[in-house]
């Protein structure tokens, strides 16, 4: 049985998610559909990309991931099927699959969806009329290269990778979780050569060294650690780092050896 996940910024109050599922099941009645989240902040492509990187990749190899965070719907961005090492991704070519492109150790192959199965395609609801039917057809065995011509260079968001210059790593906060932890785009492998002997700057705060858990300092104290996403996080024990430090998503973070 084919496994298809859904991710969107649609919320659950309107008919949009139900329409997606209906369009999939019309093509693949036996598909098993799993909702990852429909509460991505509206039009927030980076938030959608982050969720896909850390939730979608936990699924079995061969899963089809349909994602719609698409502020450019009906515009020049292309509807896309992306085939990576373990998964098939269906959605807009707007950077939503940046982490899939960056994390895969083999080349990804992308195709423009140019042969929709819907008789009419709404310019404002490609999720229902392009992406969902395509995901359903892929689930029933349609080869990805039959959806349309290749896309030579799928879009990647600049925020997904830090820069390294003159012995300093320059990154950004790319996610603030519900606990107020500041998750950066700096991976454990980026700082591995330095071990715990490093200095982290963000906002007007400087942290030295790394912790292993959130409780490695007194309550209310700030610390840096590698979280479950394998990314550098700034946290406050029993508190919210975004509130205590006054740092929000998008702000710069630098790391350098001591």
N, C-alpha and C positions, 0 to 999 in steps of 0.2 A: 504494500500500500504506500503510495507516494505521501511524503511529508512536506507540507508547505507552511512556512511561518508568515505572519503578517505584522508589519510595523508601520505606523502612520502618525500623523498629527491631527487626525480626524476627530479625536474624542469618541465618546460612545453615546452622545445624546441624539445625533442625527442618523440618517439612514445610510451613511456612506460605508461604514464597516460591513453592515449587512449586505449591501449591494456588491461589495468586493467578494464576499463569501459566495453569494449566489452566482456571480459570474465565473468564479473558479469551479464551483460544483456543476455548473452547466456543462463544462468541458470535461471535468474529471469527477464524476459522482462519488467515486470511492476514495477521494483524497482525504487525508487527515490534516486538519488545519489547526495550527497553534498560534494564539495571539501572543506576541512578545510585548508590545505596548501600543496603545493608540493615544497616549498622552504625551507624546513629544511636544514641546512648546511649538505653537504655530509657526511654520516657515523656518524652523531652526534646524538647518541641514547638519550642522556640526553635532548637535545633540543627538540627532538620528544616527549619524555615522558612529558616534561613540557607543550608543546602545548596541548597534549591530556588531561592532567589534567585540563586545564583551558578553553578549548574550547569544547572538546567532552562531558564533563559532563553537558553542558547546554542543551543538546538535550533531546527529550522526552524519557521516559523509554521504553526500548525495542529496541532502535536504535542499529544497528550493526556498529561497528567502525573498519574499515580495515586500518591498518597502516603498512607501509613498510619503515623502516630505518634499513638496514640489511647488515652491512659490513661482516657478517659471512655467507652469503648465500652459500649454498652448503657444509658448514662445519658441525661441530658436533652439533650446536645449533638446537633445534627442531622447526618445524612449529607448531603453537599452536592456539587453540580456548580457550578463557578464558571467563567464565560466571561469572559475578559479580552481585551485587544486582539489578542494573538497566539496565545493558548493556551487549552486547556480543562483545568481542574484538577478532580480527583475525590478526595474524601477527607472527613474529619471537619471540621465547622465549629468548630474549637477554637483558631484562631489560626495553624494550620500554613501557611496561604496569606497571611499578613499582608503579606509583601513584594510579592506579586502585586497585592494591593489597593492598596498604597501607591505602587508604582512605575509603575503604568499611568496614562497621561495621559488615558485615556477611562474613563467609568464601567464598572465590572464589573457583571455580572448574575449572581445566584446563585439556585440552585433546590434545594429539598429533594428528596432521592431518596425518593419515597414509593411507587414502583411497581417493586419488586424483581422480577427475572426468576427468582431462585432459588425453588424450591417451599417451602423452609424456610430461615429466617434465624436463624442462631445469635446469641444476644445477646452472645457473646464473640468473634465472628469476622466482623465486618462487612466486613473486607477481602476475604474470599472470597465472601461471600454478598450484599453490596450494592455495594461499590465496584468490584471487578473485573468483574462482569457488566455493570455500567453503563458502565464504560470500553469494554468490548467492543462493546456496543450503540451507543455513540456513534461508535466507529470504523467501524461499518457504516452510519452515516448517520442514526441517531436524532437528531432535533433536541433540543437541550439543554432547551428549555422543555417537553418532554414527559415529563421524568423526575419532575416534581412541581411544587408551587406555589413561587412566588418566596420568597426569603429577603430581607427588607428591609435588614438590617444585619449582614453577616457579621462574625465576631469578628476583632479585630486585637489583637496583642500590644503592650503598652505599650512594650516594650523596643526596638521597631524604629525609633523616631524619637527624636532628642534634643530637649531643650527649650532655648529661647533666652530669656534674661531679663537685663535690665540690661547688655547688651553681653557677656554670658558664655554660652557654649554648655555645657550640662550633658548629658553623655552617659554611656554605660556600655560596658564591655567585653562584647561579645556572643559572642565566639568566641575560643578559643585553639587555634591550629593545631598540628600535630604538631611543628613546629619551636619552639614556645613563643612565637610572635608573638601579641601582644594586639591583636585586631581590634575596633574600636569601632563604634558605630552612628552616628558622625559622618562625613558624606559629604564628598567633596572640594568639592562645591558649597556646603556649609555654611560652610566656612572660606575659600573663594575670595576674598572681598573683602579679606581680611587678607594674602594672599600668604604669605610665609614669616615675617612679623613677628608671631609669636604665642607664647603661653606655654601649656604643657600641664601640667596637674597630675593625678597619679594616685598613690594611696597616699601615701607620704611623699617622692615624687620630683617634681621640677619639670624640665621640658625646655623649652628655648627654640629656636625656629626649626624649619625642616623640612628633611629630607634627601630626596634623590632615589632612593638605593639603600641596600641594607643595608650596603654597604661604605664608606659615607661617614664612618665614624668608625673609630677603632682597635678591634682585636678586644677584645671584652668591654665596649665602650661602648654605652650606650643611645642610641636616636635615635627620631624620629618621622618617618613618611613616609606617602604615599598608596600603598596596595598595589594589587594587581591587581583587587581587588573595588571599587576607587574609594572605599574607606573609610580613615579614619585608623587607622594601625597604630602600635603601640609595639614596637620590636624591640631586640635586642642582637646586635651583629655577632659571628657565629660562636658564639652562645650562645642561651640560652632566656630570654626576657624574663619569663615567668611565674615562673621559678626565681630569676633574679637580682634582680628587683624585688619578688618576693613578692606579685604581683598575680594574681588569678584572675578568671574570668568572673563578670560581675555587678557588679564593683566600679566605682565612679564615676570618671568622667574629665571634667575641665573644660578648656575652651579659651577664651582671651581674648586680645585684641590687646595687643602690647607698648606 
